[in-house]
Amino acid sequence: MRSPRHENRNCVGSLRQRTRHRDRQPLCPPGHSTRNHGAAGSLARRPFMETIQCEILADLPRVGAANMAVDETLLGTVQRTKIPILRFYSWSEPTLSLGYFQAFSARKQHPPSLACPVVRRTTGGGAILHDRELTYSLIWPKEIRPCRIADQDPGAEWMYRWVHQALLDVLLKLGANPRFSDPTPSGPADPFLCFERRSCWDLEIKNMKILGSAQRSHRGAILQHGSLLLESSQFTPHLRGLFDQLQPCPIDVIIAKWSERIAETGNLTLQPSTLNPQQEQTSLELAAGKYSDGKWTKKR
């Protein structure tokens, strides 16, 4: 995606300072559930719980195929190491990502994005125009349950609530008034774009969705990634983002506060990290192969 005009691209240094102390089938976004619309406290960490080590990456902007390749590479890493990874990233050019189950031909429903590069995610949900937004991915080993809410959910929906509640708490302190969306029934007539849909645990401000996520469960680990809409894009001018409704602040501040709240409620110790040479190589191969291959992109 293009960097929003308020974004500070060099967020890694600030993030390091702030964090120093401190199966096979894709899953669509969650459906109906009983929810707590409150803020801090609902995801309180367990007392006397051992701290969980979690790597955190503030990545550089990449093209769509590379971003999807890195997420898949990190999923493989967590499957082996059982160490969670939290990644924040952006897109070097406006890109449309299709949900795993969406037909390639469905992109005709959104003519403004037809000229944009397109990739297919391994996760479900609707299409996202990655332009003026911040993307995150959290890759988590299934055997680890980081917060009380995880104990109440035998599946993986607790990850949506945990990550989204953390951002809700941050935005409340920044003066916004976010809330969880009221989910709408899903079906074949779902809107093409993710931000025109409403699922359980989506965040919205003034009836405009600003955060949505999707998951894939595979071989003992869960990949959850999502998009925080920051500003309206020329390709989706009808979708308003966080900074269209709240006084803008540097993106590194959003990343730092959001990750700190995730760590606090999950009892995590965040360890700043980067891709190692093997991960870079695997990502390059996936980007040039699978995610640039029309057989994958047009598989549906």
N, C-alpha and C positions, 0 to 999 in steps of 0.2 A: 504494500500500500504506500501511497505517498504520505510523507510525514505531515501531520496536522500543523497548522501554522504556529501552534503554541508548544509543539513538541521539542524537547531537548533530546537529541539523538544520543548524546554521550551520557547515558544514564548509568553505565556500569560502575563508574567510580563512586558516585553518590550512593548507589545501592550497596556497594561493599562496605562503606562506612556505616550505613544504617543497619546492616545485618550482622556486623561483627559481634555485637553483643546480643546479644539476644539468645462359550468362550470363542470363540472365533467370530461370532456374529456381532456386527455393530449394534449399538443400542441407540434408539432414538431418544430425544429429550423426554424426561419423565412426564407422566400423566397426572391425574388427579391425586391429591394427597392432603391429609390434614396438616396445616402449616401454622407456624408461629410468626406473625408479622412483626414481632418486636425486634429490638436491636440487641445490644450487648447483653450477654448473660445466657442466652438461649443455647449457645454452643460452648458453654464453659468447659474447660479441659478437666480431665479427671485429676483429683488430688493425688499426690505422691506417685504420679505416673512417670515412668522413665522417659526422658527426652528422646525424641526421634530425630535422627540426623536426616536432613533434606538438602540436596543440592539445589541452587538457584542460578539460573542463567538469564542475564539481560542481553539478548542476542541482537546482532546487527540486522538491518533490513535485508530480506532475501526475496528472490522471485518465488512465485507460488509453488512450483515443483520442489524447490529446495526446502521451503518451509514444511511442506507435508513430509518430505524425506527425513528431515531432522526429527520431527515428532515420531515417526516410525522407528528411526534409529534409537531414540531415547527409550521408546517402549521396549525394544529388545534389551537395552542396557539394564533397565529396571527388572526385567524378567530374570536376568542373571544375578544381579547384585542385591536385589531386594531393598535398595536405597531409593527413596522417592526423589523425583526431580520436578522442580517448578521452573517453567520457562516463560519469559515474556518476549514478544517479538512483534515485528511489523513487516510490511510488504513493500518492496522496492518500486512497485508499479501497481496501479489499480487492477485487481484480479478478482474474478468470480470463482468461488469454490462451491461445487455442487455437493449436496449430501449424498452419502453412499447409495441410497435407494432412489434418488431422483433420475429420471430419464434425461439423457443429454438433450433430446429434442425439446424438453420443457424450457430451456433457456430462451426459446423464441417468445416466451411469455413476458420477457423483460428486454425489449429492443434496445434501451440505452446501453446495456452492457455487452451487446453482441460483438463489439469491437475490442473488448477487453480479453486478455488471456484467461483461460479457464483451466481449473484443476478439479479433480474429484477427491473428496476426503474419504477416509476410512470410517468416519462416523456418520450417523444419520442426521436427520433434520433438514431444514430448508437451506437454500442457497444464500451465500453471504457475499456482498460486494465489499471486498477488503480495500478500503481507500483511506478514509479519515477515521481510523479506529486503532485500538490496541488489542492484540491477540495474546492469549495466555494458553499454556498447556500444563496440566498437572498429570504426571504419570505416577501411579501409585500401586504398590504390591498389595494384592488382595488380603494377604494374611495379617496386615497391620491395620488396626482400628484406632485412629488418632484422637477421637473426641467422643463424648457421650452419645451424640446423635448417631454415631456409627453403630453403637451397640443396639439401637432400636430398629435398625434396618438391615435385614439379612442380605440385601442386594447391594447396589452401589449408588442409590439415589442420594444417600447422605453426602456424597461428594458435591453434588449440585448445591445442596443447602449450605454446606460448610463454606465453600468458596464464594457463593453469592451473598451469603449472610455477612461474610467478612467485608465485602465491598459495600454492602448496605450500611454497615456500622461506620465505615470510613466516610461515606458520603454524608451521613447524618452530621458528623462532626465538622464537615466542610460547609454545612449550611444548606444542603439539598434536602429534598423530601422524597426519597425513593420508597418504593413498596414492591412487594412481590405481586406478580401478575395473577389475574384470575384466568386459569387455563381454559382454552376453548377445545371442544372435541376435535380430534384429528380424523382425517379421512382422505379419500382420493381428491377432494376439492380443496385441499390445503393451499394457501397462498404459496407462490414460488419462493419468495424471499423469507428467510428466517425472521427478519425483524418485522414482518407483517403477521407472524404467528404468535400465539401465546401458549407457553407451557408452564407447568408448575416450577416454581423457583426462578423464572425469568424476573429480571428487575426492570422497573419502569419508573419514569418521572413524568408527571402530568399526562398520564395515559400514553406516553411514548416509550416503547421498549428500548432499553439501552444496553442490556446484557443478556446474552443467551449462550448456552453451552450444549455440547453433545458428547457422547462417550463411545468407546469401543473396548470390549473386554476380550483379552486374548492371553492364554497361557499364563495365568496367575497374576496378571497385571491389568490395570485399567488406564487407558488413555482418555483423559477428559480435556477437551480444548474448547475455548469460547472466545467471543468477540465483545469488546466494550466499545460501543459506538460513541465517538467523540464529537463529531461534527457532521453536518449534512455534506454529502458528496454531490458533485455535478451529475453523477449517474443515478443517484437516489435522492433527489432534492426534497422529496416528501418525508423522508426519515430524518428526524431531528435527534441529535446526539447530546451527550452530557454537557458539552461546552456551549451548546445552543440554549441551554436552560440554567446554567450555573456559571459563575465567574471562572474563567479559565485559570488553570494552574499548570505548572510544568509536569510533563508526563513522568519524569523520574520521581516526583513527589507522590503521584498516584501509585506508581509501582512500589515504592518503598512502604507507604502506609498500608497498601493492600496486602503485600507480602508479610509485613509485620503482624497484621491482624490475623492472617491465616496461620502464621507461626504461633501466635499467642493462644488462639483457640484450639490448635491442634497439638500444642506442647512440642513444637519443632525447634530445632537449632538449624538455622539457615547457613549454609556454607557456599559462598560465591564460587562459581565454577565456569568453565568454558568447555567447548567440545574438544576432546583429545584427538590426536591424529587419526586413530582408527575410526572414531565416530565421524570425523569429517570425511574420511574416505568412503565409509558406508553410505553416508548421506549423499555424497556426490554420485555414487553408483545408482542409488535409488532415484535420485532426481533426474539423471540422464536416461534411466531405464524406465521403470514402472510409471513414474509420475509425468513423464514426457511422452508416454506411449498412448496413442489413440485407442488401443485395445482396452486400456484401463479407463481412460477419460470417457470413452463412448460405450462402455460396457453395458449400459442400460438405455 
